[in-house]
Amino acid sequence: MRSSVLVLAAFGMCALQGGCVAAGGVAVASVGMAAVQDRTFGRSLDDAAGSSEVKTRLLALDRPAFMRVDVEVAEGQLLLSGTVPTTDHKAMAERIAWSVRSVESVSNQIEVGRNPGMLRSGLDNFITAQVRTKLLSDSSIKGVNYNIETQKGVVYLMGLARSDEELQRAAEAASLVRGVERVVSYVVVRPVDARVRQAAVRNPDAPVPDAPALGAPISMATQ
């Protein structure tokens, strides 16, 4: 089956939509991950708190309607996905997401209609696990920097990439997982790893690689 891959640089993009998270204990787990990720402690704390706040407010407002909505936040980019019964619910979810102070952009990929069912949800969870395994097992990709969400075969990548090349490789790896229909990335590309900057301070004569250009969407199709 032919899968299309769409890679969108997150800088400068404020599409309307946002993500995934269960309210309890998520902040602690997310901040713990900061130790191995390239995100700062403060950024991890803000992202985890923002995700938890949106999910908690949605469930308090209308638990049955928002039970299938996922809220994912990475680097201030918030992704809403899942399903709700009406367009009014979709709009309300977006308004709540935008009201969180730490959120810099919202992408609203919520679908209006019936829930996909246990079989579809199970397949999406399997796809997410397969994509995560591919990213973590590739030495050219720092997989812990990526958040992965899958809805109806569409894989959403979020988080940090150390270069445009790494992001391209991650998107291609995700697209090759069986069952993936499309890959969409809201990943922030960090031009130069902080450790390279620190090395440059210690050795001013050492060359520092140029930062890759940001903002140009890349689209491709794979078999």
SEMI-296587 format. One line per field, with one value per residue (C-alpha): z, y, x; residue in three letters. Coordinates in steps of 0.1 Angstrom, whole numbers, plus 5000, padded with zeros to 4 digits. Example, Ala and Ser with C-alpha at 12.3 -4.5 7.8 and 13.67 -1.06 7.14 Angstrom:
2
Z = (5078	5071)
Y = (4955	4989)
X = (5123	5137)
residu = (Ala	Ser)
***
This chain:
223
Z = (5000	4992	5022	5019	5043	5051	5071	5084	5103	5135	5137	5124	5122	5142	5126	5146	5165	5195	5214	5240	5277	5308	5336	5365	5370	5335	5347	5368	5340	5314	5336	5343	5306	5304	5319	5287	5262	5248	5262	5292	5326	5325	5290	5299	5330	5310	5283	5309	5329	5298	5285	5318	5323	5289	5294	5329	5318	5288	5310	5336	5309	5293	5301	5276	5247	5254	5265	5231	5227	5231	5241	5232	5240	5230	5228	5233	5202	5212	5192	5196	5181	5185	5180	5194	5187	5174	5157	5188	5209	5185	5187	5225	5228	5207	5227	5259	5244	5234	5269	5284	5289	5281	5247	5217	5189	5186	5158	5160	5142	5161	5139	5144	5143	5158	5178	5157	5180	5199	5168	5152	5185	5191	5156	5161	5194	5177	5150	5176	5193	5160	5151	5185	5182	5148	5161	5192	5174	5147	5159	5136	5154	5190	5195	5230	5217	5197	5208	5187	5183	5158	5148	5121	5106	5105	5126	5142	5152	5178	5199	5189	5159	5159	5122	5091	5080	5113	5110	5074	5084	5113	5090	5065	5092	5104	5069	5064	5093	5081	5084	5083	5059	5064	5086	5098	5118	5142	5152	5161	5145	5168	5144	5164	5193	5226	5232	5199	5211	5244	5225	5205	5236	5249	5215	5196	5166	5160	5131	5141	5115	5098	5110	5086	5071	5089	5077	5043	5042	5027	5011	4997	4989	4997	4987)
Y = (5000	5035	5057	5095	5113	5150	5166	5201	5222	5233	5267	5294	5270	5275	5251	5244	5211	5191	5157	5128	5122	5108	5133	5114	5111	5123	5153	5133	5107	5134	5154	5122	5117	5151	5135	5116	5140	5172	5192	5214	5206	5237	5229	5193	5205	5231	5206	5179	5204	5219	5185	5174	5207	5205	5169	5175	5205	5186	5156	5180	5197	5167	5133	5111	5135	5140	5105	5097	5130	5127	5157	5157	5187	5189	5221	5241	5226	5211	5184	5174	5141	5115	5118	5139	5137	5172	5202	5222	5198	5200	5239	5238	5215	5240	5270	5252	5242	5278	5291	5273	5299	5275	5265	5282	5266	5243	5217	5204	5170	5159	5141	5145	5112	5077	5064	5041	5011	4988	4971	5003	5017	4985	4987	5024	5015	4987	5011	5036	5009	4998	5034	5040	5008	5019	5053	5040	5013	5037	5051	5080	5091	5101	5084	5096	5131	5121	5119	5096	5096	5075	5080	5059	5050	5086	5090	5123	5130	5157	5167	5176	5167	5174	5182	5183	5150	5133	5144	5132	5098	5095	5103	5078	5051	5058	5056	5021	5006	4984	5000	5036	5058	5091	5107	5143	5160	5190	5183	5213	5211	5221	5236	5226	5203	5222	5200	5212	5248	5239	5222	5254	5274	5251	5251	5284	5272	5242	5246	5248	5232	5255	5253	5238	5260	5258	5262	5245	5217	5184	5160	5125	5092	5058	5023)
X = (5000	5012	5018	5023	5046	5042	5069	5061	5086	5070	5085	5062	5033	5001	4977	4945	4948	4962	4972	4973	4977	4960	4956	4971	5009	5018	5037	5061	5067	5073	5097	5116	5121	5138	5169	5175	5159	5173	5144	5150	5135	5113	5100	5092	5074	5054	5045	5033	5013	4997	4987	4973	4954	4937	4927	4914	4893	4878	4867	4853	4833	4818	4834	4815	4821	4858	4868	4883	4903	4940	4962	4999	5022	5058	5079	5048	5031	4998	4981	4944	4933	4906	4869	4840	4802	4797	4815	4807	4827	4856	4856	4853	4884	4904	4893	4903	4937	4945	4936	4967	4995	5024	5009	5024	5004	4974	4967	4932	4930	4899	4873	4836	4816	4816	4845	4867	4862	4885	4899	4910	4923	4943	4958	4967	4984	5003	5015	5026	5047	5062	5072	5087	5107	5121	5131	5147	5167	5181	5214	5210	5178	5175	5142	5136	5132	5101	5064	5043	5005	4985	4949	4933	4966	4979	5011	5018	5054	5062	5092	5127	5150	5187	5187	5165	5182	5173	5137	5135	5149	5124	5095	5107	5111	5076	5061	5075	5055	5027	4993	5006	4986	5004	5030	5026	5053	5051	5087	5108	5142	5170	5197	5228	5230	5237	5268	5283	5279	5296	5324	5329	5332	5359	5377	5369	5390	5369	5343	5307	5283	5258	5222	5198	5171	5137	5101	5101	5076	5089	5065	5071	5055	5068	5058)
residu = (Met	Arg	Ser	Ser	Val	Leu	Val	Leu	Ala	Ala	Phe	Gly	Met	Cys	Ala	Leu	Gln	Gly	Gly	Cys	Val	Ala	Ala	Gly	Gly	Val	Ala	Val	Ala	Ser	Val	Gly	Met	Ala	Ala	Val	Gln	Asp	Arg	Thr	Phe	Gly	Arg	Ser	Leu	Asp	Asp	Ala	Ala	Gly	Ser	Ser	Glu	Val	Lys	Thr	Arg	Leu	Leu	Ala	Leu	Asp	Arg	Pro	Ala	Phe	Met	Arg	Val	Asp	Val	Glu	Val	Ala	Glu	Gly	Gln	Leu	Leu	Leu	Ser	Gly	Thr	Val	Pro	Thr	Thr	Asp	His	Lys	Ala	Met	Ala	Glu	Arg	Ile	Ala	Trp	Ser	Val	Arg	Ser	Val	Glu	Ser	Val	Ser	Asn	Gln	Ile	Glu	Val	Gly	Arg	Asn	Pro	Gly	Met	Leu	Arg	Ser	Gly	Leu	Asp	Asn	Phe	Ile	Thr	Ala	Gln	Val	Arg	Thr	Lys	Leu	Leu	Ser	Asp	Ser	Ser	Ile	Lys	Gly	Val	Asn	Tyr	Asn	Ile	Glu	Thr	Gln	Lys	Gly	Val	Val	Tyr	Leu	Met	Gly	Leu	Ala	Arg	Ser	Asp	Glu	Glu	Leu	Gln	Arg	Ala	Ala	Glu	Ala	Ala	Ser	Leu	Val	Arg	Gly	Val	Glu	Arg	Val	Val	Ser	Tyr	Val	Val	Val	Arg	Pro	Val	Asp	Ala	Arg	Val	Arg	Gln	Ala	Ala	Val	Arg	Asn	Pro	Asp	Ala	Pro	Val	Pro	Asp	Ala	Pro	Ala	Leu	Gly	Ala	Pro	Ile	Ser	Met	Ala	Thr	Gln)
***
